[in-house]
Amino acid sequence: MPTADANNFAFPRTSRLKSSPQIKDVVQQRQSVFHFPIKCFYSIVETPDSTGCQVAFLVSKKRFHHAVDRNRVKRLLREAYRLNGKELTAPENHSLRLCWMFVGTELPDFRQVENAAQQIFRDLQQNINPKE
C-alpha cells in the first residue's frame, strides 16, 4: 500500500462513492456548491474512524448523448479532483461524501474544469470548517 505523502496524487478505490443509495442520499440532502460547469453535492457523515472523502462523478445522458463524451467529461472531473483533492479535509470522526455533477452543455477543456474544481474546494472547506 502506498504511503500518504505530499506528492501522492493517488485516487484509490476507497475514495470512490459507488453505492446508489449513498449517492441518492447525498443528492437528496441538497447541500451544494456551484461553480460553472460543476455542481457539487455534499454530505458529512459521522463515522467511528476518519475515512476522509468519497466522491462520485455524474454526467447527464440527456446533455451528452454519446458515451465517449460522457466518459471524457468524467475523466476530466476525476483528474481535477485527483490533483486538487488533497486540499479538502473532513472534520475528525466524520466522512465527507461528494457528488460532482457536470451541468455544462459543451465539452470542456481541462483548464475550465480545474478552475471550477479549485473554487469548489475552497468553498467546501469554508462550509465544512467555518472557523478556518
C-alpha positions in Angstrom: 0.0 0.0 0.0 1.5 3.4 -0.9 2.2 5.8 1.8 0.5 9.2 2.0 2.9 12.0 1.4 2.8 15.5 -0.1 3.5 14.2 -3.6 1.0 11.3 -3.6 -1.8 12.2 -6.0 -3.5 8.8 -6.0 -7.2 8.2 -6.3 -7.7 4.8 -4.6 -10.9 2.7 -4.7 -11.7 3.6 -1.1 -12.2 7.2 -2.3 -14.9 6.3 -4.8 -18.5 6.5 -3.9 -20.2 3.7 -5.8 -23.3 2.8 -3.8 -26.6 4.0 -5.4 -28.4 4.6 -2.1 -25.5 6.6 -0.8 -25.3 8.7 -3.9 -29.1 9.3 -3.8 -28.8 10.3 -0.1 -26.1 12.9 -0.9 -28.1 14.4 -3.7 -31.4 14.5 -1.7 -29.8 16.4 1.2 -29.4 19.3 -1.2 -26.3 20.8 0.4 -24.3 22.0 -2.6 -21.7 24.3 -4.0 -21.8 25.5 -7.6 -19.1 26.9 -9.9 -19.9 26.6 -13.6 -19.7 23.9 -15.1 -19.7 21.8 -11.9 -22.3 21.4 -9.2 -21.0 19.6 -6.1 -23.5 18.0 -3.7 -22.0 17.0 -0.3 -22.9 15.5 3.0 -21.0 15.0 6.2 -21.5 11.6 7.8 -20.4 10.7 11.3 -18.1 7.6 11.3 -16.1 5.9 14.1 -12.9 6.2 12.1 -11.9 9.1 9.8 -12.3 7.7 6.3 -11.8 11.0 4.6 -13.7 11.8 1.4 -15.6 9.6 -1.0 -16.7 11.0 -4.4 -18.9 10.1 -7.4 -18.9 11.8 -10.8 -22.2 12.3 -12.6 -22.7 13.4 -16.3 -26.1 13.6 -17.8 -27.0 11.4 -20.7 -29.6 14.0 -21.8 -26.8 16.6 -22.4 -24.2 14.2 -23.8 -25.8 11.5 -26.0 -22.6 9.7 -26.8 -20.8 7.6 -24.2 -17.4 8.7 -25.3 -18.3 12.3 -24.5 -19.7 11.4 -21.0 -16.6 9.4 -20.3 -14.3 12.2 -21.4 -16.0 14.7 -19.1 -15.9 12.2 -16.2 -12.2 11.6 -16.9 -11.6 15.4 -16.7 -13.5 15.6 -13.4 -11.6 12.8 -11.9 -8.3 14.3 -12.9 -9.2 17.7 -11.4 -10.3 16.0 -8.2 -7.1 13.9 -8.0 -4.8 16.8 -8.5 -6.6 19.2 -6.1 -8.5 16.9 -3.7 -5.8 16.7 -1.0 -6.7 20.3 -0.1 -10.0 19.1 1.3 -10.1 17.7 4.9 -13.1 16.4 6.7 -13.7 17.0 10.5 -12.4 14.4 12.9 -14.5 11.3 13.2 -16.5 12.3 10.1 -16.6 11.2 6.5 -17.3 13.5 3.6 -19.4 12.3 0.6 -19.3 14.2 -2.6 -21.2 14.0 -5.9 -19.8 16.1 -8.7 -22.4 16.8 -11.3 -21.3 18.3 -14.6 -24.0 20.8 -15.7 -22.4 22.3 -18.8 -23.7 21.6 -22.3 -20.5 21.6 -24.2 -17.3 19.5 -23.8 -15.0 21.5 -21.5 -11.2 21.9 -21.6 -9.2 20.9 -18.6 -8.4 24.4 -17.5 -12.1 25.3 -17.2 -12.7 22.1 -15.1 -9.7 22.6 -12.9 -10.5 26.3 -12.2 -14.1 25.3 -11.2 -12.7 22.4 -9.0 -10.3 24.7 -7.2 -13.1 27.2 -6.4 -15.4 24.3 -5.2 -12.7 23.0 -2.9 -12.2 26.5 -1.4 -16.0 26.9 -0.8 -16.4 23.4 0.5 -13.6 23.8 3.0 -15.2 27.0 4.3 -18.6 25.3 4.6 -17.3 22.3 6.3 -14.9 24.1 8.7 -16.4 27.6 9.1 -13.9 28.5 11.8 -10.9 28.5 9.5 
